[in-house]
Amino acid sequence: MDFTHFNKQKRAKMVDVSSKKETLRTARAYGEVKLSNDAYNAVKNGKIKKGDVLAVAQVAGIMGAKQTPYLIPMCHPIPIEGINIEFEMDDENDTIKIFSETRITAKTGIEMEAVTAVTVAALTIYDMCKAIDRSIEIKNIYLLHKEGGKSGIFHRD
């Protein structure tokens, strides 16, 4: 089997996408932040001293997606055309669910940007709430859906 990310010397390389065709590519990712009941209610009721947690986490997630090629060594720098982040409050489990969606017309995919957006949003929630809760859990970060390009559609069941 030939690995696309290794050169003849078996060292890492960035894959050459110059001959690929541009296609519309989209990706959606998911993650969760599990908080204590006190921290969860403080976020929900706007009582975190650092400010509006979800507003800051949304901007941080967008910024994180845009920084992906500087964080992940073999990711191509790409002109992201759209990023959206949404939150769902799960009162029963004191959990904030994070969803990201990214879009681009390009020669390479955008799923790493979607996953990075969720991850950075989750880390921002952690940072803003850690004074109330040191037991915060960031979990279940994964790709939900991607489409476009040679590999076609992936959808997590």
Secondary structure, 3 states (H helix, E strand, C coil): CCCCCECCCCCECCCCCCCCCCEEEEEEEEEEEECCHHHHHHHHCCCCCCCCHHHHHHHHHHHHHHCHHHHCCCCCCCCCCEEEEEEEEECCCCEEEEEEEEEEEECCCCHHHHHHHHHHHHHHHHHHHCCCCCCCEEEEEEEEEEECCCCCCEECC
